[in-house]
Amino acid sequence: MEKINEEIRNERIRTDLTTHDFYYDLPEELIAQSPSEERDGCRLMVVHRESGEIEHKIFRDVIDELRPEDMLVVNSSKVIPARLLGKTEKTGGDIELLLLRALENGEWETLVRPGKRAKVGAKFDFSGILSAEVTAIVEGGNRTVRFSYDTAAYKNIYEVLDAIGNMPLPPYITKKLENKDDYQTVYAKAEGSAAAPTAGLHFTEELLDRIRAKGVGYGEVTLHVGLGTFRPVKVEKIEEHLMHGEYFYVPDDVAAEINRRRENGGRIIAVGTTSCRVLESASDESGKVHPISGETGIFIYPGYRFKATDALITNFHLPESTLIMLVSALASRDLILRAYETAVREHYRFFSFGDAMLIE
């Protein structure tokens, strides 16, 4: 796989912004604990970059903002039930393990709690179906583990996870998830994410059909979302924050259609910050998108020059997060913070199960 992190990091323009420059006050009651009754029935804030105008709509009305020559690019990564609750083999103590990403040697990088029970060589049992052994301690204190299970009963680790795993909801969602599919997009296919690309949760099959019938293009890329995307920024100078690498993939036909649409005057509209990061990772200086698979650690913040993303559908993000920095790069920090202040005042719902924003 092609490693492109350093090339991308060299393209960034240094700024004097600090992490606190992306803070805003959010009342806890505005954090959505469950999805909307109708996926496309949530609210949609439309932010116009050139005029600074802010409009309030319903998400299904996003079709009115799309032109026939445009193209939606979505992340088809599928969330796996990556949270495992088990026991240590030695003492029977409780253990929680979160799968972050598959490694090329068949092992997995994981987050294990409590870490003191996860020394190299430690073994865990999950429901008598799956066992794991810690093989190494890696950067940030994560553990690599080797799994074993009955291969006659389960053809792969994903079947095991479907049987005994739990969906890895963010810590700010305290309400139990009644239906696992509520945390999946309707187009989720490629298993491998530890968190959902949540901007896509608002789309229904019917809405996508209507959008395609209008002539709008549609393409699926993949970025397996790891927890690195959501790690808090702990440094004052934002350019010192290091993103963790995540696997991404752009198929040949999708790259070709993106380039064709742009050449004909269409806009490329990323559905979610993950799709945006894929587009920017796969494009060259001229804005041409290339078919590619690899690992990206791209970190986008104000000063970044977008090459392949013309508009963005996204959710409302945590204060001081890399995600609010990304949307501030596409619009402007002042406009985004004004939009967020408006969203708080108008009682929009925030974060994973919350309302949506279109930046165009």
Residue, then its C-alpha position, 0 to 999 in steps of 0.5 A: m500500500e502507498k504511504i502518502n502522509e508525508e507528502i500531504r503534510n508538506e502541502r499544508i500552510r502553517t497557521d497561528l491558530t490554536t486548538h482553543d480557537f475552535y472551541y464553542d459552548l454546547p449545552e449537553e441536552l443538544i447532544a443527540q442520544s438516538p437517531s431521527e425517526e426518519r433518517d432524512g427527516c432531520r434538520l439541515m443547515v445550509v451554509h453558503r460560503e460566498s455570501g455567508e448566508i445560513e438557511h434552515k431546511i429538512f435533510r431530504d430537501v438537500i436534493d434542491e441544492l444539487r445540480p444534475e452535473d454534480m456528484l455525491v461521493v460517499n464512504s461505503s465503509k461498514v461499522i463492525p461490532a468491534r466492542l468486545l466484553g470478556k474475561t482475562e484467562k489468568t484471573g477472570g478479571d473483566i476486560e474490554l477490547l475495541l478493534l481499531r484496524a486489521l493489520e497485514n499479518g492477520e493481527w488487529e490493533t486494539l484498544v484494551r481496558p484496563g491496560k494493566r491487564a493487557k501485558v504482552g502474552a496476556k490472553f482473553d476469552f470472549s463468551g467461550i467463542l473467541s480468544a485473544e492474545v496480546t502480541a505487542i504494545v504499540e504507539g499510544g498504548n494500543r495493543t496488537v492481538r492475535f485472535s483464534y476461534d472455531t473456523a469450522a463454525y465461523k468463516n471469518i472474524y466478522e462472523v464472530l463479531d456479528a455473534i458476540g460483538n457490540m457496536p462501538l458507540p461514542p462515549y457521549i451516547t449513553k442511551k442503548l442502541e436498539n437496532k444495530d442498523d441505526y449506526q450504519t449507512v444504507y450503502a455500507k458494504a466494506e467491513g472495517s470501521a470502528a465508528a460510522p461515517t455519520a453524515g451518511l446516516h441521513f440518506t435513505e434508499e429512496l432519497l438516493d434514488r431521487i437524487r440519481a434520477k435528477g442526474v446527479g452522479y453517485g460514487e462510493v469510496t472507502l475509508h475505514v474510520g479509526l478512533g484516530t479521527f476522533r482523538p482529542v487534540k491535546v497540543e496548543k499549536i494545531e499543526e503539531h497534532l498527528m493523525h493516525g493512519e486509516y486505510f482508504y480506497v478509490p475505485d477506477d470507475v469512481a475516480a474517472e467519473i469524478n474527473r469527468r464531472r469536474e471537467n464538465g463543470g460539476r461540483i464534487i460533494a463529499v458526504g462526510t469528512t471521511s469522504c472529503r479526506v479520501l478525495e484530498s488524499a487521492s488527488d494531485e495538484s491539478g485536482k485530478v483524482h486517481p484510483i488508489s488504495g493506501e493509508t492516509g493520515i491527512f490533517i486538514y485545517p484552515g490554510y489547506r487548499f482543497k483540490a477535489t472537494d467543492a462542497l461538503i455534507t457533514n454533521f455538527h462536530l465536537p469543540e476543538s476536534t480535528l473535524i471542526m477544524l476541517v470544516s473551518a478550512l472549507a468555509s472559514r473559522d468565523l463562518i463555521l463558529r457563527a453557524y454553530e452558534t446559530a445551531v445552538r440557538e436554534h436547538y439543532r441536535f449535535f454529533s453522530f445522531g444529530d442534524a446535518m450541515l451542507i457547506e457549499 
